[in-house]
Amino acid sequence: MALARTRSVTLIGLEGVIVDVEADLGAGLPNFTVVGLPDTAVNESRDRVRAAILNSGESWPNQRITVGLSPASVRKRGSGLDLAVAAAVLAGARSVPTHSIADLVLLGELGLDGRVRPIRGVLPAVLAATRKGHRRFVVPAANAAEAALVPDVEVTGVRSLRHLLALLRGLPDLDDDPQTEIGEPGQEAVPKTWAGDPGLSEAATCAGRPTPDLADVVGQIEARRALEICAAGGHHLFLHGPPGGGKTMLAERLPGLLPPLDRAAALEVTAVHSVAGRLPPDQPLITRPPFCAPHHSSSLPSVIGGGPGLPRPGAVSLAHRGVLFLDEAPEFQVRVLDCLRQPLESGEVIIGRAAGTVRFPARFLLVLAANPCPCGLGGKAIDCRCSPQLRHRYLARLSGPLLDRIDLQVMVHPVSRAELLSDLPNAESTAVVAERVRLARERAARRYAGTPWRTNAEVPGREIRRRFRPEPGSLAEIAAAMDRGQLSARSVDRVLRVAWTLADLAGRDRPTRDDVYEALFFKIGLHGTVAP
């Protein structure tokens, strides 16, 4: 009887669970059994592992093979355990030294020809293993740059099972190996040692894509101002107006106004995209705020997260630390829109299933865009035949509780002929506005030093009312709006947060009466009048 042990990781949402992979080879009729609550993909690893070992020129042990996956109470999912299972079986057969895999964490899917294929979720898996004290990792070559983003780890990317066995046996890798020449698209060469590239953790960044420039937007002074406020304070925005006014253009330019992600936020965002399988192979680290714009026909699982079996991240999580844009918002399913209320408040999505409960981060800036009526003309053109009742029903799909969580609501008016035909050489570019946003965020960060908050939108209502009050006498407009029934208690807190953002943009220590008035105008300007 021979026993070998190594480790791998299985993911539950973004949380990784260390899996001890044990292979026992004993007397009896030849058989291959996997125990420890494997799912279908893990069970099928028996055939993948056997074919990969034979096609790599190794002998298959004709013994009774039992592979145990611990902890046995946790469901093991996906094909990422293949490499660990193969290494444990070969170590149990004494084809490789057992001590060579004892302190390794192996991740990767095996092809029938012995190639090691890339998998999803390598970054969160490595992060979970490092929190348990593990430092040496073997991953597919296509995932090596992603795994090496974690500091203080040794990462080896392998292209094939033969490549891994050569390393475990201390033999040189065969460059003329025909299997290793069949690489994945975009796969890069990695060092053939156990040490990862120490400079990769700092140097690997998301490749720069052309950023849409705010100077391209014609007119819309009020909407441009609202966009700057949203970026500076982390506020949500509702753009309302007929087609052609520039609602989509404005929303697409919001990510360019946001500061680059710091290292902790970049790892969070990259981990979500890795689990979702949306991480480009040539961009191991996402450093710019993401922009996600699902189609209005998208289902609830695709927007919020979910799906059959264990839930996967949806659009709200793919937009984490970035912008979620819902164009034609009234066309979305009402239940999809209403399910946005939880992540808007808590910054995360909690999805419960019979197989378990998972959490995904979902702290994003929400931008809604809507036409005034189904035809988009809003009753201001001869061709519009939408009745007032139809227009009301159309916009009523955006429920009051959802709009109550939106900080700024702006009417995007049609662009005039003069604005469209005139040359606008003095229109502010994204770089100019982004610099003001950066300075405003720095002021907020200094004010909230020593607290868990970094932007005005994150400050709880109790704190914004008690610790961070505006100048005396500046709340009269808010009191009048509450008496008129235009503001709820939640809306008051949001108006005060926007007022602080306006003060930060202006370089003031406290919001003035004018700041509160402007914040109140952006909150209820579409639904009522603000007393001068």
Secondary structure, 3 states (H helix, E strand, C coil): CEEEEEEEEEEECCEEEEEEEEEEEECCCCEEEEECCECHHHHCHHHHHHHHHHHCCCCCCCCEEEEEEECCCCCECCCCCHHHHHHHHHHHCCCCCHHHCCCCEECCEECCCCEEECCCCHHHHHHHHHHCCCCEEEEEHHHHHHHCCCCCCEEEEECEHHHHHHHHCCCCCCCCCCCCCCCCCCCCCCCCCCCCCCCHHHHCCCCCCCCCCHHHCCCCHHHHHHHHHHHHHCCCEEEECCCCCCHHHHHHHHHHHCCCCCHHHHHHHHHHHHHCCCCCCCCCCCCCCCEECCCCCCCHHHHHEECCCCCEECHHHHCCCCEEEECCHHHCCHHHHHCCHHHHHHCEEEEEECCEEEEEECCCEEEEEECCCCCCCCCCCCCCCCCHHHHHHHHCCCCHHHHCCCCEEEECCCCCHHHHHCCCCCCCCHHHHHHHHHHHHHHHHHHCCCCCCCCHHHCCHHHHHHCCCCCCCCCHHHHHHHHCCCCCHHHHHHHHHHHHHHHHHHCCCCCCHHHHHHHHHHHHCCCCCCCC
